[in-house]
Amino acid sequence: MKKYIRIWVIAALFMIVFASAAQAAALGSRSLKTGMSGEDVAELQQLLKRIGYFNTNVTGYYGDITRASVIKFQSNHGLTRDGI
């Protein structure tokens, strides 16, 4: 009986660890553009805010303000100015 409990606990730990890793991998795995929303958009906004490109509240919605912030960042770093 103890053997089965130990196996179950180990299996549960693996599921927790790999589920967390899968969720973390999902962030940044899609191109973001106007009209999108989600945790990854909020993370982008937080990062832009931290470095001075996003000067409003983080909403998790990729609207015109987020797009303008991304374009400004892209422009200042020699990247294609597409807002994506």
Residue, then its C-alpha position, 0 to 999 in steps of 0.5 A: m500500500k505504501k508503495y502505491i502511495r509513493i508512486w502516486v505522490i511522485a506522479a502528482l509531483f511530475m504533473i505539477v512540475f511539467a504543467s508549470a513548465a508547459q505554461a511558462a513555455a506558452l508565454g512568448s510562443r505566439s506573435l502578439k498584435t492588435g486585438m489580442s488579449g491574454e496573460d502574455v499580452a499583460e506580460l508584454q505590457q509589464l515589460l514595456k512599462r518597466i523599460g519606459y515604453f508603456n505609460t498606462n495601466v496593464t490590461g492584458y489587451y493589445g490595443d492602440i496604446t500597446r501597439a504604439s509602445v511596441i512600434k516605439f520600442q522597435s524603432n528605437h532598437g532598429l527592428t521592423r516597425d510593424g507593431i507585432 
